[in-house]
Amino acid sequence: MSATVEGNRATLHWDLEVGFELDVDLAKDDLSVRMVRVPVPADGTAALGEAIALYALDTLFKSQVDVGGAPGQLDGVEVRVDGESLHLTASVEDAETGDTQALAVALPLAWDGEAPATGGPVPPKPEEDDLDWEDEETLERLIDGAPDAVPRAADDDEDEDEEEPEGDDGAPSGKGLAALL
């Protein structure tokens, strides 16, 4: 059973060449999730009535998760459409502690585009062994489409007025994935 979460949203985008892509903004208790353009492997609206498992690599790179102020990760994400609601279930892992918690929510659903009942394109499953991390297209497809970080709960000992440290070129040094790139 999933609880409806007020003030949160889900949008299913339909593109004739790509298929379904999902956006989610969710805040529940000490958990925040943002998903941007995560491919949904369904060929039309009829398939969405059953639970659809999202591809793990897509949810890893196109989701930002905050668990009580610490980074997190979604695992085993499934979505199902029931009328005007998107039901999302997943396992959420706190990256710092390794603790996991179950997530089951119903989100108000908006549609972007006219999807067929069946016969549309299904996004291919990305295979980790086939990814070329030095290829620009691979990085663009997986990383450049990553969402902005969800707002984190500020630690009590952090000064909220602190400026971000600058790099050698005078630009903000960035954190996380931006620092790696």
C-alpha positions in Angstrom: 0.0 0.0 0.0 1.4 3.4 -0.9 0.6 6.6 0.8 -0.3 9.7 -1.2 2.2 12.5 -0.6 0.9 16.0 -0.8 2.8 18.7 -2.7 4.9 16.3 -4.7 4.6 15.5 -8.4 5.4 13.1 -11.2 5.3 13.9 -14.9 5.4 11.2 -17.7 6.8 12.7 -20.9 6.0 10.9 -24.2 8.2 11.3 -27.3 7.5 9.4 -30.5 11.2 8.5 -30.9 12.2 8.0 -27.3 9.1 6.6 -25.6 8.3 7.4 -21.9 10.5 9.4 -19.6 9.7 10.2 -16.0 10.3 13.2 -13.8 9.7 13.0 -10.0 9.9 15.5 -7.2 9.3 14.0 -3.8 9.8 15.0 -0.2 8.6 12.7 2.5 9.7 12.8 6.1 13.6 13.1 5.9 13.7 11.8 2.3 14.0 13.9 -0.8 14.1 12.5 -4.4 14.4 14.2 -7.7 14.3 12.1 -10.9 14.8 13.8 -14.3 14.0 12.2 -17.7 14.4 8.6 -16.4 13.4 6.2 -19.3 10.4 4.0 -18.6 10.5 0.7 -20.5 6.8 0.6 -21.6 5.5 0.7 -25.2 2.3 2.6 -24.3 -0.2 3.5 -21.7 -1.7 0.0 -21.4 1.6 -1.4 -20.1 1.7 1.3 -17.4 -1.2 -0.4 -15.5 1.3 -3.1 -14.4 4.4 -2.5 -12.3 7.3 -1.5 -14.6 10.9 -1.9 -13.3 13.1 1.1 -14.3 16.6 0.4 -15.4 19.1 0.6 -12.6 21.8 2.6 -14.4 19.3 5.2 -15.5 17.9 5.7 -12.0 21.5 5.8 -10.7 22.6 8.6 -13.0 19.3 10.5 -13.4 18.2 10.6 -9.8 19.3 12.7 -6.8 18.4 11.4 -3.3 18.9 13.0 0.1 18.3 10.9 3.2 18.3 13.0 6.4 21.0 15.3 5.0 23.1 12.6 3.5 23.4 11.4 -0.1 21.3 8.3 -1.0 20.6 6.0 -3.8 17.4 4.4 -5.3 17.4 0.7 -5.9 14.7 -1.6 -7.4 12.5 1.2 -8.7 9.1 0.2 -10.0 6.3 2.5 -11.3 2.7 1.9 -12.0 -0.1 4.2 -13.2 -3.5 4.1 -11.7 -5.8 6.8 -13.1 -4.3 10.2 -12.2 -1.6 8.7 -9.8 1.8 7.3 -10.3 2.7 4.6 -7.7 6.4 4.4 -7.1 8.1 1.8 -5.0 11.8 1.5 -4.4 14.5 0.7 -1.9 16.4 3.8 -0.6 19.9 3.4 0.6 21.7 5.9 2.8 25.2 6.1 1.1 26.9 7.0 4.4 25.5 4.3 6.6 24.4 1.6 4.1 21.0 1.5 5.8 18.0 0.9 3.5 14.4 1.7 3.8 11.4 0.9 1.7 9.6 3.6 -0.2 6.1 3.3 -1.5 4.2 6.5 -2.6 1.4 7.6 -4.8 2.1 10.9 -6.6 -0.2 13.1 -8.6 0.6 12.4 -12.3 0.8 14.9 -15.1 1.1 13.8 -18.8 3.3 15.5 -21.4 2.4 14.2 -24.8 -0.2 11.9 -26.3 1.0 8.3 -25.9 -0.5 5.3 -27.7 -2.1 2.4 -25.8 0.6 0.1 -27.3 3.2 -0.1 -30.1 5.4 2.8 -29.1 9.2 2.7 -28.7 10.8 1.2 -25.6 14.0 2.7 -24.4 16.9 0.1 -24.6 18.4 -1.1 -21.3 21.9 0.4 -20.8 24.5 -2.3 -20.3 27.3 -1.3 -18.0 29.8 -3.5 -20.0 28.9 -1.6 -23.2 29.5 1.9 -21.7 32.6 3.7 -22.9 33.4 6.2 -20.1 35.7 8.1 -22.4 33.1 8.6 -25.1 31.4 12.0 -25.1 28.0 10.6 -26.1 28.0 8.1 -23.2 28.8 10.9 -20.7 26.3 13.2 -22.2 23.5 10.6 -22.2 24.1 9.5 -18.7 25.7 12.3 -16.7 24.8 15.6 -18.4 21.1 14.8 -18.1 21.5 14.3 -14.3 19.2 16.4 -12.2 20.3 19.2 -9.9 20.9 18.1 -6.4 17.9 18.1 -4.1 18.1 20.6 -1.2 19.8 19.0 1.8 18.9 19.6 5.4 21.7 21.9 6.8 23.8 20.5 9.6 23.7 22.5 12.8 27.4 23.1 12.8 27.5 24.4 9.2 27.5 28.1 8.6 24.8 28.7 6.0 26.6 32.0 4.9 29.8 30.2 3.9 30.8 30.7 0.3 31.7 27.8 -1.9 35.5 27.5 -2.2 37.0 28.7 -5.5 39.2 26.7 -7.7 42.5 27.9 -9.3 40.5 29.6 -12.1 38.4 31.6 -9.6 35.2 29.6 -10.4 33.4 27.6 -7.7 35.2 24.3 -7.3 31.9 22.3 -7.2 31.2 19.1 -5.3 30.3 15.6 -6.1 29.9 14.7 -9.8 30.6 18.3 -10.9 34.0 18.1 -9.2 34.8 14.8 -10.9 34.0 16.3 -14.4 
